């Protein structure tokens, strides 16, 4: 369980970095360094989310991640129930 | 246009539901100056913006505004307890 939370926290951190860089790039679209950082964070986020969903089931229900084996979307716990 | 993830942006666990604090936060939750109302305003304002940067940033922050809404409303946060759909037992660490 600790590992699951740890993985989620890593995802949160990467996602937060992506969001903030995204906002910066809205107003600084030509900033090459920010764009590079964004791409690095985006790559990392994707890797982290893939690792997590392979192990604990999907975080996205819109078809971007496979549905997993035994749990269905509706039956897996909601974030505030974990 | 929007999708959701089955995780919270920031982990919060309810240890002790607090109905009084939840009541105090009600206006912030759904009132005229709430994050929810602000988010909708941003998403409407973005259409009349003169340039790409403004359109883009208003779309992005308009999307982000409801985030605390879900954190507070669905989970109650550490201090608030609002939604009737929350099981009526405190969460344990």
Backbone of each chain as nested JSON, in Angstrom:
{
  "chains": [
    {"id": "A", "residues": [
      {"number": 1, "name": "UNK", "atoms": {"N": [0.827, -1.205, 0.0], "CA": [0.0, 0.0, 0.0], "C": [0.863, 1.257, 0.0]}},
      {"number": 2, "name": "UNK", "atoms": {"N": [1.918, 1.19, 0.815], "CA": [2.846, 2.317, 0.869], "C": [3.442, 2.604, -0.505]}},
      {"number": 3, "name": "UNK", "atoms": {"N": [3.747, 1.513, -1.197], "CA": [4.317, 1.673, -2.513], "C": [3.327, 2.306, -3.486]}},
      {"number": 4, "name": "UNK", "atoms": {"N": [2.061, 1.917, -3.341], "CA": [1.026, 2.483, -4.194], "C": [0.921, 4.004, -3.974]}},
      {"number": 5, "name": "UNK", "atoms": {"N": [0.895, 4.394, -2.708], "CA": [0.839, 5.822, -2.4], "C": [2.101, 6.537, -2.879]}},
      {"number": 6, "name": "UNK", "atoms": {"N": [3.223, 5.869, -2.73], "CA": [4.487, 6.455, -3.177], "C": [4.451, 6.704, -4.687]}},
      {"number": 7, "name": "UNK", "atoms": {"N": [3.965, 5.717, -5.423], "CA": [3.871, 5.876, -6.883], "C": [2.901, 6.994, -7.252]}},
      {"number": 8, "name": "UNK", "atoms": {"N": [1.788, 7.055, -6.518], "CA": [0.819, 8.123, -6.779], "C": [1.429, 9.499, -6.523]}},
      {"number": 9, "name": "UNK", "atoms": {"N": [2.217, 9.581, -5.453], "CA": [2.844, 10.868, -5.142], "C": [3.843, 11.276, -6.218]}},
      {"number": 10, "name": "UNK", "atoms": {"N": [4.557, 10.299, -6.764], "CA": [5.482, 10.611, -7.864], "C": [4.714, 11.127, -9.084]}},
      {"number": 11, "name": "UNK", "atoms": {"N": [3.572, 10.491, -9.343], "CA": [2.732, 10.944, -10.459], "C": [2.247, 12.366, -10.21]}},
      {"number": 12, "name": "UNK", "atoms": {"N": [1.806, 12.623, -8.978], "CA": [1.319, 13.965, -8.628], "C": [2.392, 15.013, -8.85]}},
      {"number": 13, "name": "UNK", "atoms": {"N": [3.621, 14.682, -8.428], "CA": [4.714, 15.644, -8.56], "C": [4.997, 15.938, -10.034]}},
      {"number": 14, "name": "UNK", "atoms": {"N": [5.057, 14.881, -10.836], "CA": [5.35, 15.069, -12.265], "C": [4.223, 15.843, -12.942]}},
      {"number": 15, "name": "UNK", "atoms": {"N": [2.996, 15.531, -12.536], "CA": [1.848, 16.185, -13.152], "C": [1.789, 17.667, -12.782]}},
      {"number": 16, "name": "UNK", "atoms": {"N": [2.126, 17.945, -11.521], "CA": [2.153, 19.34, -11.075], "C": [3.178, 20.133, -11.872]}},
      {"number": 17, "name": "UNK", "atoms": {"N": [4.366, 19.546, -12.077], "CA": [5.402, 20.216, -12.859], "C": [4.91, 20.48, -14.279]}},
      {"number": 18, "name": "UNK", "atoms": {"N": [4.246, 19.493, -14.875], "CA": [3.713, 19.654, -16.232], "C": [2.69, 20.788, -16.291]}},
      {"number": 19, "name": "UNK", "atoms": {"N": [1.775, 20.802, -15.309], "CA": [0.728, 21.825, -15.301], "C": [1.321, 23.224, -15.202]}},
      {"number": 20, "name": "UNK", "atoms": {"N": [2.283, 23.377, -14.3], "CA": [2.88, 24.699, -14.108], "C": [3.647, 25.134, -15.347]}},
      {"number": 21, "name": "UNK", "atoms": {"N": [4.375, 24.204, -15.957], "CA": [5.111, 24.539, -17.174], "C": [4.145, 24.872, -18.313]}},
      {"number": 22, "name": "UNK", "atoms": {"N": [3.035, 24.153, -18.346], "CA": [2.01, 24.418, -19.355], "C": [1.505, 25.865, -19.238]}},
      {"number": 23, "name": "UNK", "atoms": {"N": [1.221, 26.274, -17.982], "CA": [0.74, 27.648, -17.754], "C": [1.8, 28.667, -18.182]}},
      {"number": 24, "name": "UNK", "atoms": {"N": [3.056, 28.377, -17.853], "CA": [4.139, 29.285, -18.24], "C": [4.24, 29.381, -19.756]}},
      {"number": 25, "name": "UNK", "atoms": {"N": [4.094, 28.234, -20.403], "CA": [4.221, 28.219, -21.868], "C": [3.053, 28.919, -22.567]}},
      {"number": 26, "name": "UNK", "atoms": {"N": [1.924, 29.031, -21.877], "CA": [0.803, 29.788, -22.455], "C": [1.227, 31.214, -22.788]}},
      {"number": 27, "name": "UNK", "atoms": {"N": [1.984, 31.794, -21.858], "CA": [2.386, 33.189, -22.058], "C": [3.811, 33.324, -22.581]}},
      {"number": 28, "name": "UNK", "atoms": {"N": [4.574, 32.221, -22.587], "CA": [5.946, 32.251, -23.109], "C": [6.139, 31.097, -24.092]}},
      {"number": 29, "name": "UNK", "atoms": {"N": [5.38, 31.119, -25.185], "CA": [5.386, 29.959, -26.089], "C": [6.731, 29.735, -26.795]}},
      {"number": 30, "name": "UNK", "atoms": {"N": [7.592, 30.741, -26.788], "CA": [8.869, 30.587, -27.496], "C": [10.03, 30.272, -26.566]}},
      {"number": 31, "name": "UNK", "atoms": {"N": [9.736, 30.019, -25.312], "CA": [10.794, 29.72, -24.358], "C": [11.265, 28.271, -24.529]}},
      {"number": 32, "name": "UNK", "atoms": {"N": [12.433, 28.123, -25.131], "CA": [12.926, 26.779, -25.485], "C": [13.224, 25.934, -24.248]}},
      {"number": 33, "name": "UNK", "atoms": {"N": [13.733, 26.585, -23.217], "CA": [14.095, 25.845, -22.017], "C": [12.861, 25.295, -21.314]}},
      {"number": 34, "name": "UNK", "atoms": {"N": [11.835, 26.13, -21.246], "CA": [10.593, 25.676, -20.616], "C": [9.969, 24.538, -21.413]}},
      {"number": 35, "name": "UNK", "atoms": {"N": [10.058, 24.66, -22.731], "CA": [9.513, 23.609, -23.588], "C": [10.262, 22.292, -23.397]}},
      {"number": 36, "name": "UNK", "atoms": {"N": [11.562, 22.43, -23.259], "CA": [12.386, 21.23, -23.03], "C": [12.029, 20.583, -21.689]}},
      {"number": 37, "name": "UNK", "atoms": {"N": [11.91, 21.429, -20.66], "CA": [11.511, 20.923, -19.338], "C": [10.15, 20.242, -19.406]}},
      {"number": 38, "name": "UNK", "atoms": {"N": [9.243, 20.873, -20.134], "CA": [7.903, 20.302, -20.254], "C": [7.964, 18.912, -20.883]}},
      {"number": 39, "name": "UNK", "atoms": {"N": [8.736, 18.809, -21.942], "CA": [8.831, 17.509, -22.618], "C": [9.439, 16.438, -21.721]}},
      {"number": 40, "name": "UNK", "atoms": {"N": [10.449, 16.835, -20.947], "CA": [11.065, 15.881, -20.014], "C": [10.04, 15.43, -18.975]}},
      {"number": 41, "name": "UNK", "atoms": {"N": [9.319, 16.395, -18.395], "CA": [8.311, 16.069, -17.373], "C": [7.183, 15.23, -17.961]}},
      {"number": 42, "name": "UNK", "atoms": {"N": [6.789, 15.561, -19.175], "CA": [5.691, 14.833, -19.813], "C": [6.078, 13.383, -20.051]}},
      {"number": 43, "name": "UNK", "atoms": {"N": [7.338, 13.179, -20.489], "CA": [7.849, 11.821, -20.704], "C": [7.823, 11.03, -19.406]}},
      {"number": 44, "name": "UNK", "atoms": {"N": [8.324, 11.682, -18.359], "CA": [8.395, 11.037, -17.051], "C": [6.99, 10.71, -16.533]}},
      {"number": 45, "name": "UNK", "atoms": {"N": [6.077, 11.651, -16.711], "CA": [4.705, 11.442, -16.245], "C": [4.072, 10.243, -16.947]}},
      {"number": 46, "name": "UNK", "atoms": {"N": [4.295, 10.176, -18.242], "CA": [3.715, 9.079, -19.006], "C": [4.251, 7.729, -18.536]}},
      {"number": 47, "name": "UNK", "atoms": {"N": [5.572, 7.703, -18.31], "CA": [6.203, 6.47, -17.82], "C": [5.64, 6.075, -16.458]}},
      {"number": 48, "name": "UNK", "atoms": {"N": [5.525, 7.05, -15.564], "CA": [5.012, 6.789, -14.212], "C": [3.574, 6.288, -14.257]}},
      {"number": 49, "name": "UNK", "atoms": {"N": [2.763, 6.909, -15.115], "CA": [1.354, 6.516, -15.186], "C": [1.197, 5.133, -15.802]}},
      {"number": 50, "name": "UNK", "atoms": {"N": [2.056, 4.831, -16.777], "CA": [2.029, 3.482, -17.362], "C": [2.393, 2.437, -16.319]}},
      {"number": 51, "name": "UNK", "atoms": {"N": [3.477, 2.721, -15.554], "CA": [3.904, 1.788, -14.511], "C": [2.782, 1.57, -13.498]}},
      {"number": 52, "name": "UNK", "atoms": {"N": [2.175, 2.676, -13.091], "CA": [1.126, 2.583, -12.064], "C": [-0.067, 1.78, -12.58]}},
      {"number": 53, "name": "UNK", "atoms": {"N": [-0.503, 2.101, -13.779], "CA": [-1.728, 1.454, -14.277], "C": [-1.515, -0.029, -14.572]}},
      {"number": 54, "name": "UNK", "atoms": {"N": [-0.274, -0.401, -14.91], "CA": [0.025, -1.822, -15.089], "C": [-0.145, -2.569, -13.772]}},
      {"number": 55, "name": "UNK", "atoms": {"N": [0.249, -1.912, -12.689], "CA": [0.277, -2.563, -11.387], "C": [-1.058, -2.452, -10.654]}},
      {"number": 56, "name": "UNK", "atoms": {"N": [-1.669, -1.28, -10.705], "CA": [-2.825, -1.035, -9.831], "C": [-4.112, -0.708, -10.582]}},
      {"number": 57, "name": "UNK", "atoms": {"N": [-4.082, -0.77, -11.895], "CA": [-5.294, -0.447, -12.644], "C": [-5.276, 0.979, -13.168]}},
      {"number": 58, "name": "UNK", "atoms": {"N": [-6.211, 1.275, -14.059], "CA": [-6.155, 2.545, -14.775], "C": [-6.513, 3.761, -13.92]}},
      {"number": 59, "name": "UNK", "atoms": {"N": [-5.87, 4.881, -14.228], "CA": [-6.244, 6.167, -13.642], "C": [-7.16, 6.928, -14.578]}},
      {"number": 60, "name": "UNK", "atoms": {"N": [-7.136, 6.531, -15.85], "CA": [-7.956, 7.192, -16.862], "C": [-8.994, 6.215, -17.378]}},
      {"number": 61, "name": "UNK", "atoms": {"N": [-10.232, 6.685, -17.495], "CA": [-11.29, 5.811, -17.956], "C": [-11.746, 6.132, -19.36]}},
      {"number": 62, "name": "UNK", "atoms": {"N": [-10.92, 6.857, -20.097], "CA": [-11.375, 7.325, -21.41], "C": [-10.746, 6.56, -22.564]}},
      {"number": 63, "name": "UNK", "atoms": {"N": [-10.158, 5.392, -22.255], "CA": [-9.603, 4.587, -23.33], "C": [-8.118, 4.74, -23.536]}},
      {"number": 64, "name": "UNK", "atoms": {"N": [-7.487, 5.634, -22.773], "CA": [-6.048, 5.826, -22.927], "C": [-5.245, 4.771, -22.18]}},
      {"number": 65, "name": "UNK", "atoms": {"N": [-5.883, 4.099, -21.24], "CA": [-5.198, 3.033, -20.514], "C": [-6.065, 1.78, -20.542]}},
      {"number": 66, "name": "UNK", "atoms": {"N": [-5.403, 0.591, -20.606], "CA": [-6.194, -0.646, -20.602], "C": [-6.955, -0.808, -19.292]}},
      {"number": 67, "name": "UNK", "atoms": {"N": [-8.029, -1.562, -19.33], "CA": [-8.951, -1.599, -18.201], "C": [-8.444, -2.409, -17.021]}},
      {"number": 68, "name": "UNK", "atoms": {"N": [-7.365, -3.17, -17.175], "CA": [-6.882, -3.975, -16.055], "C": [-7.607, -5.303, -15.998]}},
      {"number": 69, "name": "UNK", "atoms": {"N": [-7.243, -6.135, -15.044], "CA": [-7.758, -7.502, -15.056], "C": [-9.027, -7.708, -14.244]}},
      {"number": 70, "name": "UNK", "atoms": {"N": [-8.892, -7.611, -12.916], "CA": [-10.026, -8.06, -12.115], "C": [-10.941, -6.915, -11.677]}},
      {"number": 71, "name": "UNK", "atoms": {"N": [-10.416, -5.734, -11.593], "CA": [-11.258, -4.643, -11.11], "C": [-11.898, -3.908, -12.263]}},
      {"number": 72, "name": "UNK", "atoms": {"N": [-13.131, -3.542, -12.098], "CA": [-13.728, -2.67, -13.092], "C": [-13.604, -1.242, -12.607]}},
      {"number": 73, "name": "UNK", "atoms": {"N": [-13.793, -0.332, -13.508], "CA": [-13.676, 1.087, -13.201], "C": [-14.608, 1.478, -12.052]}},
      {"number": 74, "name": "UNK", "atoms": {"N": [-15.833, 1.009, -12.143], "CA": [-16.83, 1.426, -11.149], "C": [-16.594, 0.789, -9.788]}},
      {"number": 75, "name": "UNK", "atoms": {"N": [-15.89, -0.338, -9.767], "CA": [-15.72, -1.039, -8.492], "C": [-14.434, -0.692, -7.763]}},
      {"number": 76, "name": "UNK", "atoms": {"N": [-13.449, -0.192, -8.478], "CA": [-12.201, 0.169, -7.804], "C": [-12.461, 1.399, -6.929]}},
      {"number": 77, "name": "UNK", "atoms": {"N": [-11.703, 1.535, -5.834], "CA": [-12.017, 2.605, -4.876], "C": [-11.807, 3.998, -5.457]}},
      {"number": 78, "name": "UNK", "atoms": {"N": [-12.612, 4.926, -5.014], "CA": [-12.426, 6.321, -5.407], "C": [-11.278, 6.9, -4.593]}},
      {"number": 79, "name": "UNK", "atoms": {"N": [-10.664, 7.951, -5.126], "CA": [-9.434, 8.441, -4.488], "C": [-9.611, 8.773, -3.012]}},
      {"number": 80, "name": "UNK", "atoms": {"N": [-10.778, 9.277, -2.633], "CA": [-10.973, 9.667, -1.231], "C": [-11.426, 8.487, -0.381]}},
      {"number": 81, "name": "UNK", "atoms": {"N": [-11.491, 7.322, -1.002], "CA": [-11.833, 6.115, -0.25], "C": [-10.596, 5.249, 0.007]}},
      {"number": 82, "name": "UNK", "atoms": {"N": [-9.473, 5.64, -0.595], "CA": [-8.273, 4.805, -0.474], "C": [-7.576, 5.045, 0.855]}}
    ]},
    {"id": "B", "residues": [
      {"number": 1, "name": "UNK", "atoms": {"N": [-14.413, 17.55, -24.111], "CA": [-13.119, 18.212, -24.098], "C": [-12.326, 17.908, -22.826]}},
      {"number": 2, "name": "UNK", "atoms": {"N": [-13.038, 17.578, -21.744], "CA": [-12.316, 17.298, -20.499], "C": [-12.353, 15.82, -20.142]}},
      {"number": 3, "name": "UNK", "atoms": {"N": [-11.297, 15.392, -19.486], "CA": [-11.282, 14.037, -18.941], "C": [-10.954, 14.137, -17.456]}},
      {"number": 4, "name": "UNK", "atoms": {"N": [-11.226, 13.078, -16.708], "CA": [-10.785, 13.102, -15.316], "C": [-9.937, 11.88, -15.027]}},
      {"number": 5, "name": "UNK", "atoms": {"N": [-9.096, 12.019, -14.007], "CA": [-8.278, 10.908, -13.554], "C": [-8.81, 10.42, -12.225]}},
      {"number": 6, "name": "UNK", "atoms": {"N": [-8.679, 9.113, -12.026], "CA": [-9.185, 8.567, -10.768], "C": [-8.123, 8.683, -9.687]}},
      {"number": 7, "name": "UNK", "atoms": {"N": [-7.716, 9.886, -9.464], "CA": [-6.77, 10.187, -8.386], "C": [-6.907, 11.666, -8.058]}},
      {"number": 8, "name": "UNK", "atoms": {"N": [-6.435, 12.049, -6.872], "CA": [-6.512, 13.444, -6.481], "C": [-5.18, 14.124, -6.735]}},
      {"number": 9, "name": "UNK", "atoms": {"N": [-5.26, 15.428, -7.068], "CA": [-4.03, 16.146, -7.355], "C": [-3.156, 16.257, -6.11]}},
      {"number": 10, "name": "UNK", "atoms": {"N": [-3.807, 16.335, -4.979], "CA": [-3.07, 16.397, -3.716], "C": [-3.757, 15.476, -2.718]}},
      {"number": 11, "name": "UNK", "atoms": {"N": [-2.978, 14.592, -2.056], "CA": [-3.63, 13.623, -1.164], "C": [-4.125, 14.268, 0.129]}},
      {"number": 12, "name": "UNK", "atoms": {"N": [-5.38, 14.091, 0.431], "CA": [-5.946, 14.585, 1.684], "C": [-6.809, 13.478, 2.258]}},
      {"number": 13, "name": "UNK", "atoms": {"N": [-6.66, 13.246, 3.538], "CA": [-7.502, 12.243, 4.182], "C": [-8.353, 12.901, 5.254]}},
      {"number": 14, "name": "UNK", "atoms": {"N": [-9.593, 12.486, 5.301], "CA": [-10.466, 13.017, 6.345], "C": [-10.185, 12.255, 7.638]}},
      {"number": 15, "name": "UNK", "atoms": {"N": [-9.749, 12.985, 8.639], "CA": [-9.556, 12.333, 9.935], "C": [-10.74, 12.592, 10.837]}},
      {"number": 16, "name": "UNK", "atoms": {"N": [-11.234, 13.816, 10.739], "CA": [-12.339, 14.159, 11.612], "C": [-13.299, 15.061, 10.838]}},
      {"number": 17, "name": "UNK", "atoms": {"N": [-14.449, 14.565, 10.459], "CA": [-15.416, 15.404, 9.759], "C": [-15.799, 16.601, 10.629]}},
      {"number": 18, "name": "UNK", "atoms": {"N": [-15.915, 17.762, 9.982], "CA": [-16.201, 18.985, 10.726], "C": [-17.306, 19.746, 10.009]}},
      {"number": 19, "name": "UNK", "atoms": {"N": [-18.512, 19.533, 10.439], "CA": [-19.67, 20.097, 9.758], "C": [-19.701, 21.621, 9.844]}},
      {"number": 20, "name": "UNK", "atoms": {"N": [-19.248, 22.166, 10.956], "CA": [-19.276, 23.629, 11.118], "C": [-18.326, 24.296, 10.133]}},
      {"number": 21, "name": "UNK", "atoms": {"N": [-17.136, 23.719, 10.025], "CA": [-16.183, 24.271, 9.062], "C": [-16.703, 24.099, 7.64]}},
      {"number": 22, "name": "UNK", "atoms": {"N": [-17.324, 22.985, 7.388], "CA": [-17.888, 22.752, 6.055], "C": [-18.915, 23.833, 5.72]}},
      {"number": 23, "name": "UNK", "atoms": {"N": [-19.716, 24.199, 6.701], "CA": [-20.731, 25.237, 6.498], "C": [-20.072, 26.578, 6.187]}},
      {"number": 24, "name": "UNK", "atoms": {"N": [-18.972, 26.841, 6.912], "CA": [-18.261, 28.097, 6.691], "C": [-17.66, 28.154, 5.292]}},
      {"number": 25, "name": "UNK", "atoms": {"N": [-17.355, 27.007, 4.725], "CA": [-16.72, 26.973, 3.408], "C": [-17.723, 26.91, 2.258]}},
      {"number": 26, "name": "UNK", "atoms": {"N": [-18.992, 26.909, 2.595], "CA": [-20.026, 26.675, 1.589], "C": [-19.984, 27.701, 0.451]}},
      {"number": 27, "name": "UNK", "atoms": {"N": [-19.82, 28.986, 0.805], "CA": [-19.794, 30.033, -0.225], "C": [-18.586, 29.852, -1.134]}},
      {"number": 28, "name": "UNK", "atoms": {"N": [-17.472, 29.476, -0.529], "CA": [-16.265, 29.243, -1.316], "C": [-16.447, 28.035, -2.23]}},
      {"number": 29, "name": "UNK", "atoms": {"N": [-17.271, 27.137, -1.8], "CA": [-17.509, 25.904, -2.548], "C": [-18.362, 26.136, -3.793]}},
      {"number": 30, "name": "UNK", "atoms": {"N": [-19.486, 26.845, -3.609], "CA": [-20.373, 26.999, -4.755], "C": [-20.999, 28.373, -4.897]}},
      {"number": 31, "name": "UNK", "atoms": {"N": [-20.561, 29.323, -4.1], "CA": [-21.156, 30.664, -4.135], "C": [-20.712, 31.48, -5.332]}},
      {"number": 32, "name": "UNK", "atoms": {"N": [-21.184, 32.734, -5.396], "CA": [-20.898, 33.587, -6.562], "C": [-19.408, 33.886, -6.76]}},
      {"number": 33, "name": "UNK", "atoms": {"N": [-18.627, 33.9, -5.692], "CA": [-17.187, 34.131, -5.831], "C": [-16.38, 32.857, -5.613]}},
      {"number": 34, "name": "UNK", "atoms": {"N": [-17.02, 31.733, -5.793], "CA": [-16.346, 30.456, -5.566], "C": [-15.411, 30.117, -6.714]}},
      {"number": 35, "name": "UNK", "atoms": {"N": [-14.56, 29.149, -6.485], "CA": [-13.674, 28.687, -7.548], "C": [-14.472, 28.127, -8.722]}},
      {"number": 36, "name": "UNK", "atoms": {"N": [-15.565, 27.498, -8.401], "CA": [-16.412, 26.935, -9.456], "C": [-16.937, 28.038, -10.376]}},
      {"number": 37, "name": "UNK", "atoms": {"N": [-17.488, 29.096, -9.761], "CA": [-18.015, 30.211, -10.552], "C": [-16.9, 30.894, -11.335]}},
      {"number": 38, "name": "UNK", "atoms": {"N": [-15.73, 31.052, -10.683], "CA": [-14.599, 31.686, -11.365], "C": [-14.177, 30.864, -12.572]}},
      {"number": 39, "name": "UNK", "atoms": {"N": [-14.135, 29.557, -12.393], "CA": [-13.724, 28.682, -13.489], "C": [-14.63, 28.827, -14.701]}},
      {"number": 40, "name": "UNK", "atoms": {"N": [-15.938, 28.844, -14.453], "CA": [-16.892, 29.009, -15.553], "C": [-16.688, 30.369, -16.228]}},
      {"number": 41, "name": "UNK", "atoms": {"N": [-16.44, 31.408, -15.412], "CA": [-16.217, 32.742, -15.989], "C": [-14.996, 32.753, -16.9]}},
      {"number": 42, "name": "UNK", "atoms": {"N": [-13.901, 32.161, -16.414], "CA": [-12.695, 32.112, -17.254], "C": [-12.984, 31.43, -18.579]}},
      {"number": 43, "name": "UNK", "atoms": {"N": [-13.723, 30.334, -18.511], "CA": [-13.983, 29.567, -19.731], "C": [-14.883, 30.33, -20.697]}},
      {"number": 44, "name": "UNK", "atoms": {"N": [-15.706, 31.224, -20.18], "CA": [-16.508, 32.062, -21.073], "C": [-15.717, 33.256, -21.588]}},
      {"number": 45, "name": "UNK", "atoms": {"N": [-14.876, 33.83, -20.718], "CA": [-14.089, 35.003, -21.123], "C": [-13.09, 34.655, -22.226]}},
      {"number": 46, "name": "UNK", "atoms": {"N": [-12.626, 33.425, -22.228], "CA": [-11.569, 33.069, -23.183], "C": [-11.998, 33.293, -24.634]}},
      {"number": 47, "name": "UNK", "atoms": {"N": [-13.312, 33.245, -24.886], "CA": [-13.778, 33.411, -26.274], "C": [-13.605, 34.838, -26.789]}},
      {"number": 48, "name": "UNK", "atoms": {"N": [-13.614, 35.808, -25.871], "CA": [-13.493, 37.195, -26.326], "C": [-12.084, 37.746, -26.164]}},
      {"number": 49, "name": "UNK", "atoms": {"N": [-11.122, 36.866, -25.92], "CA": [-9.743, 37.337, -25.741], "C": [-9.1, 37.657, -27.087]}},
      {"number": 50, "name": "UNK", "atoms": {"N": [-8.243, 38.693, -27.082], "CA": [-7.69, 39.171, -28.352], "C": [-6.534, 38.338, -28.906]}},
      {"number": 51, "name": "UNK", "atoms": {"N": [-5.863, 37.542, -28.065], "CA": [-4.708, 36.803, -28.61], "C": [-4.626, 35.383, -28.075]}},
      {"number": 52, "name": "UNK", "atoms": {"N": [-3.732, 34.631, -28.662], "CA": [-3.614, 33.205, -28.342], "C": [-3.202, 32.946, -26.893]}},
      {"number": 53, "name": "UNK", "atoms": {"N": [-2.278, 33.785, -26.375], "CA": [-1.798, 33.578, -25.014], "C": [-2.956, 33.685, -24.027]}},
      {"number": 54, "name": "UNK", "atoms": {"N": [-3.786, 34.715, -24.209], "CA": [-4.912, 34.925, -23.293], "C": [-5.948, 33.806, -23.426]}},
      {"number": 55, "name": "UNK", "atoms": {"N": [-6.242, 33.422, -24.647], "CA": [-7.197, 32.323, -24.861], "C": [-6.705, 31.07, -24.172]}},
      {"number": 56, "name": "UNK", "atoms": {"N": [-5.431, 30.806, -24.343], "CA": [-4.864, 29.578, -23.825], "C": [-4.83, 29.565, -22.305]}},
      {"number": 57, "name": "UNK", "atoms": {"N": [-4.392, 30.682, -21.721], "CA": [-4.24, 30.689, -20.26], "C": [-5.604, 30.671, -19.579]}},
      {"number": 58, "name": "UNK", "atoms": {"N": [-6.588, 31.331, -20.171], "CA": [-7.92, 31.303, -19.56], "C": [-8.55, 29.908, -19.659]}},
      {"number": 59, "name": "UNK", "atoms": {"N": [-8.284, 29.224, -20.754], "CA": [-8.777, 27.846, -20.862], "C": [-8.125, 26.955, -19.814]}},
      {"number": 60, "name": "UNK", "atoms": {"N": [-6.806, 27.156, -19.628], "CA": [-6.079, 26.315, -18.669], "C": [-6.469, 26.608, -17.226]}},
      {"number": 61, "name": "UNK", "atoms": {"N": [-6.543, 27.896, -16.862], "CA": [-6.881, 28.176, -15.46], "C": [-8.363, 27.94, -15.212]}},
      {"number": 62, "name": "UNK", "atoms": {"N": [-9.178, 28.094, -16.238], "CA": [-10.597, 27.769, -16.092], "C": [-10.809, 26.286, -15.849]}},
      {"number": 63, "name": "UNK", "atoms": {"N": [-9.899, 25.493, -16.392], "CA": [-9.939, 24.05, -16.159], "C": [-9.431, 23.707, -14.765]}},
      {"number": 64, "name": "UNK", "atoms": {"N": [-8.438, 24.462, -14.306], "CA": [-7.848, 24.16, -12.996], "C": [-8.714, 24.619, -11.832]}},
      {"number": 65, "name": "UNK", "atoms": {"N": [-9.498, 25.642, -12.033], "CA": [-10.272, 26.203, -10.919], "C": [-11.133, 25.178, -10.186]}},
      {"number": 66, "name": "UNK", "atoms": {"N": [-11.835, 24.305, -10.889], "CA": [-12.693, 23.366, -10.155], "C": [-11.91, 22.319, -9.367]}},
      {"number": 67, "name": "UNK", "atoms": {"N": [-10.591, 22.246, -9.513], "CA": [-9.826, 21.197, -8.826], "C": [-10.016, 21.241, -7.307]}},
      {"number": 68, "name": "UNK", "atoms": {"N": [-9.838, 22.433, -6.678], "CA": [-10.088, 22.472, -5.232], "C": [-11.528, 22.123, -4.886]}},
      {"number": 69, "name": "UNK", "atoms": {"N": [-12.421, 22.388, -5.828], "CA": [-13.824, 22.053, -5.65], "C": [-13.998, 20.561, -5.371]}},
      {"number": 70, "name": "UNK", "atoms": {"N": [-13.333, 19.761, -6.185], "CA": [-13.454, 18.319, -6.002], "C": [-12.759, 17.867, -4.731]}},
      {"number": 71, "name": "UNK", "atoms": {"N": [-11.579, 18.481, -4.483], "CA": [-10.852, 18.096, -3.282], "C": [-11.708, 18.356, -2.055]}},
      {"number": 72, "name": "UNK", "atoms": {"N": [-12.304, 19.562, -2.0], "CA": [-13.021, 19.95, -0.809], "C": [-14.363, 19.25, -0.726]}},
      {"number": 73, "name": "UNK", "atoms": {"N": [-15.058, 19.237, -1.847], "CA": [-16.415, 18.714, -1.812], "C": [-16.459, 17.211, -1.633]}},
      {"number": 74, "name": "UNK", "atoms": {"N": [-15.654, 16.517, -2.386], "CA": [-15.749, 15.068, -2.351], "C": [-15.041, 14.462, -1.157]}},
      {"number": 75, "name": "UNK", "atoms": {"N": [-13.936, 15.064, -0.785], "CA": [-13.172, 14.456, 0.283], "C": [-13.414, 15.132, 1.611]}},
      {"number": 76, "name": "UNK", "atoms": {"N": [-13.958, 16.328, 1.556], "CA": [-14.145, 17.06, 2.786], "C": [-12.884, 17.788, 3.204]}},
      {"number": 77, "name": "UNK", "atoms": {"N": [-11.747, 17.397, 2.706], "CA": [-10.503, 18.015, 3.131], "C": [-10.222, 17.676, 4.576]}},
      {"number": 78, "name": "UNK", "atoms": {"N": [-9.235, 18.316, 5.146], "CA": [-8.891, 17.988, 6.528], "C": [-9.857, 18.671, 7.478]}},
      {"number": 79, "name": "UNK", "atoms": {"N": [-10.458, 19.754, 7.033], "CA": [-11.299, 20.516, 7.953], "C": [-12.769, 20.465, 7.563]}},
      {"number": 80, "name": "UNK", "atoms": {"N": [-13.043, 20.343, 6.311], "CA": [-14.427, 20.438, 5.88], "C": [-15.094, 19.08, 5.693]}},
      {"number": 81, "name": "UNK", "atoms": {"N": [-16.388, 19.087, 5.726], "CA": [-17.137, 17.862, 5.508], "C": [-18.435, 18.279, 4.861]}},
      {"number": 82, "name": "UNK", "atoms": {"N": [-18.565, 18.004, 3.593], "CA": [-19.674, 18.647, 2.921], "C": [-20.631, 17.684, 2.249]}},
      {"number": 83, "name": "UNK", "atoms": {"N": [-20.097, 16.795, 1.428], "CA": [-20.99, 16.018, 0.575], "C": [-21.687, 14.897, 1.336]}},
      {"number": 84, "name": "UNK", "atoms": {"N": [-22.965, 14.74, 1.069], "CA": [-23.74, 13.691, 1.733], "C": [-23.321, 12.317, 1.24]}},
      {"number": 85, "name": "UNK", "atoms": {"N": [-22.599, 12.286, 0.142], "CA": [-22.206, 10.987, -0.408], "C": [-20.97, 10.425, 0.296]}},
      {"number": 86, "name": "UNK", "atoms": {"N": [-20.363, 11.207, 1.174], "CA": [-19.207, 10.702, 1.911], "C": [-19.687, 9.719, 2.977]}},
      {"number": 87, "name": "UNK", "atoms": {"N": [-19.058, 8.55, 3.059], "CA": [-19.456, 7.606, 4.107], "C": [-19.328, 8.283, 5.469]}},
      {"number": 88, "name": "UNK", "atoms": {"N": [-20.282, 8.037, 6.35], "CA": [-20.283, 8.812, 7.597], "C": [-19.384, 8.207, 8.669]}},
      {"number": 89, "name": "UNK", "atoms": {"N": [-18.203, 7.841, 8.262], "CA": [-17.212, 7.43, 9.25], "C": [-15.907, 8.128, 8.915]}},
      {"number": 90, "name": "UNK", "atoms": {"N": [-15.16, 8.509, 9.922], "CA": [-13.903, 9.198, 9.649], "C": [-12.887, 8.248, 9.032]}},
      {"number": 91, "name": "UNK", "atoms": {"N": [-12.065, 8.777, 8.156], "CA": [-11.023, 7.95, 7.562], "C": [-9.851, 7.842, 8.499]}},
      {"number": 92, "name": "UNK", "atoms": {"N": [-9.226, 6.716, 8.438], "CA": [-8.044, 6.519, 9.27], "C": [-6.815, 6.474, 8.405]}},
      {"number": 93, "name": "UNK", "atoms": {"N": [-5.724, 6.929, 8.981], "CA": [-4.451, 6.943, 8.258], "C": [-3.981, 5.53, 7.968]}}
    ]}
  ]
}
